[in-house]
Amino acid sequence: MSKYLWILITVGLVGSVFFGNFLTAAKNRLAAVISLAPFEKPQTITQNGRQVVVAKIYSTFPYNYRNLISLNAGLTSGVKSGTPVTVDGNILLGKVIETATDYSVVQTIFDKDFSLSVRVGSRQIEALLVGAQEPRLTLIDKTADIRENDAIYSASADFPYGMKIGSVTGIRDSAASSFKEASLRLDYQFNELKDVALLSDWHEKK
Amino acid sequence: MKKSNFFVLLLIVLSAVLLQNTGFLNVYGVKPNLVMAVLISISFFAADLASYIFLAVAALVGLKFRAGFEIESLIIIGLSLASFVMGRRLQWKPFINNAVLIGVGTILFYLLAAPGFIASNLPIVLGELVYNVILGTIIFKIFESSHG
């Protein structure tokens, strides 16, 4: 009897692993307890005329090769797939790629599959931001006058135009490469982030 | 080797799951695959295959991050079952078997889940390998000593 009970439980768990996500929100809350994040509901505020949802980071992707985070705000807070995610309402961090009733999953600029068209500095130099644990700027024209500390802004239709991401550091101009590359200096420590701000009305205002 | 209480093992697995979903164990940008290290280490102390499969599946329920099928779940289940079988067949000392299985498991995980990541982020993969082996060895030794 107990043998069949184990089999039944295991089959049920296997089903939930492969096809369901009903335990994910509960797991995220438990992870939040471990992270000492308080149980707070996401707050909707108005910042610079925009509707912003301030949400807690409840858990992070469990493996090294992706950089996704899970937030305590979902469909009930007005969060949709594609919603821009920022550090404080002004610095772009990533975008929502999945939403459920009470949580959402965010792809950050540190994710290997993240890429974004950007403009650099007052000269509006075009570049491509490529996500990685240390994100970098690529496809910078060899003749472009890119300088250290130039600000990097989003230039994609998926995000508010001109949203700051970071600044330029470590410019590389190799003879073997057709383009210049550069690293990013960020104004925040990703590992220390506890809250993020989602621009929940971005798609309506676009 | 003396076997451990199922509920003790379940508690340890679930604790590992919760820790792996936070950034607590992140050292210089390297996060260990704690759940895999724990599952391989306890494979030497699980009473039977059925209860071990239950532990592995329970771990994967906790690790599930996104909706739908996740290839990582299938890989970790496969690696765990393989270590359950291989751990009993390898001829070295059990704690060396454990370390070897965790090291090989780490590499296989990336080869199957994200092979491109190995080439582009080799220091991270090697760092995780060392981290996993250290944590797995500590867990193994704690279990071994608690069983006299």
Boltz contact constraints between the chains, C-beta under 6 A:
constraints:
  - contact:
      token1: [A, 6]
      token2: [B, 50]
      max_distance: 6.0
  - contact:
      token1: [A, 10]
      token2: [B, 53]
      max_distance: 6.0
  - contact:
      token1: [A, 10]
      token2: [B, 54]
      max_distance: 6.0
  - contact:
      token1: [A, 10]
      token2: [B, 57]
      max_distance: 6.0
  - contact:
      token1: [A, 13]
      token2: [B, 57]
      max_distance: 6.0
  - contact:
      token1: [A, 13]
      token2: [B, 61]
      max_distance: 6.0
  - contact:
      token1: [A, 14]
      token2: [B, 57]
      max_distance: 6.0
  - contact:
      token1: [A, 16]
      token2: [B, 61]
      max_distance: 6.0
  - contact:
      token1: [A, 17]
      token2: [B, 60]
      max_distance: 6.0
  - contact:
      token1: [A, 17]
      token2: [B, 61]
      max_distance: 6.0
  - contact:
      token1: [A, 17]
      token2: [B, 73]
      max_distance: 6.0
  - contact:
      token1: [A, 18]
      token2: [B, 69]
      max_distance: 6.0
  - contact:
      token1: [A, 21]
      token2: [B, 67]
      max_distance: 6.0
  - contact:
      token1: [A, 23]
      token2: [B, 61]
      max_distance: 6.0
  - contact:
      token1: [A, 24]
      token2: [B, 64]
      max_distance: 6.0
  - contact:
      token1: [A, 27]
      token2: [B, 62]
      max_distance: 6.0
  - contact:
      token1: [A, 30]
      token2: [B, 18]
      max_distance: 6.0
  - contact:
      token1: [A, 31]
      token2: [B, 18]
      max_distance: 6.0
  - contact:
      token1: [A, 31]
      token2: [B, 21]
      max_distance: 6.0
  - contact:
      token1: [A, 31]
      token2: [B, 22]
      max_distance: 6.0
  - contact:
      token1: [A, 34]
      token2: [B, 18]
      max_distance: 6.0
  - contact:
      token1: [A, 34]
      token2: [B, 22]
      max_distance: 6.0
  - contact:
      token1: [A, 35]
      token2: [B, 22]
      max_distance: 6.0
  - contact:
      token1: [A, 59]
      token2: [B, 21]
      max_distance: 6.0
  - contact:
      token1: [A, 60]
      token2: [B, 23]
      max_distance: 6.0
  - contact:
      token1: [A, 61]
      token2: [B, 65]
      max_distance: 6.0
  - contact:
      token1: [A, 62]
      token2: [B, 20]
      max_distance: 6.0
  - contact:
      token1: [A, 62]
      token2: [B, 21]
      max_distance: 6.0
  - contact:
      token1: [A, 62]
      token2: [B, 63]
      max_distance: 6.0
  - contact:
      token1: [A, 64]
      token2: [B, 31]
      max_distance: 6.0
  - contact:
      token1: [A, 64]
      token2: [B, 124]
      max_distance: 6.0
  - contact:
      token1: [A, 64]
      token2: [B, 128]
      max_distance: 6.0
  - contact:
      token1: [A, 65]
      token2: [B, 114]
      max_distance: 6.0
  - contact:
      token1: [A, 65]
      token2: [B, 117]
      max_distance: 6.0
  - contact:
      token1: [A, 98]
      token2: [B, 66]
      max_distance: 6.0
  - contact:
      token1: [A, 105]
      token2: [B, 66]
      max_distance: 6.0
  - contact:
      token1: [A, 133]
      token2: [B, 29]
      max_distance: 6.0
  - contact:
      token1: [A, 191]
      token2: [B, 23]
      max_distance: 6.0
